[in-house]
Amino acid sequence: MSAIIDHLNELYGKDTTDGDQLSHATTLNEKVLESKVLQRQAANNTKEQFSSSPDLSKEILNAIIEAMDVQTELSTRALNSAEIQEGLKRIMLNQLQLVEKLRERAALA
């Protein structure tokens, strides 16, 4: 994980948090995973061949654009809805283990 963070810091600089950078990279990765074209290419090519695919660069760019639009839309909805905010709080507390992870970080500090 620290190697990923180091690479992200090299790419983005250090003016955003490691968490923000990791979240962004993870979101983009999930968007790219949705591509049927890339799924087929990954299944039928070596990693080296796949990395040269022009479709890969195109799908990453599409993911960046789509993620920006989706994150803006979801954030706007959440800001305008107490129900969504409460639902997010329940998810963070119960499924995403917010308290436990905060305690872990506090113990490491």
Sequence and secondary structure as in RCSB ss.txt:
>XXXX:A:sequence
MSAIIDHLNELYGKDTTDGDQLSHATTLNEKVLESKVLQRQAANNTKEQFSSSPDLSKEILNAIIEAMDVQTELS
TRALNSAEIQEGLKRIMLNQLQLVEKLRERAALA
>XXXX:A:secstr
 HHHHHHHHHHH SSS HHHHHHHHHHHHHHHHT HHHHHHHHHS HHHHHT HHHHHHHHHHHHHHHHHHHHHH
HHHHT HHHHHHHHHHHHHTS HHHHHHHHHHH 
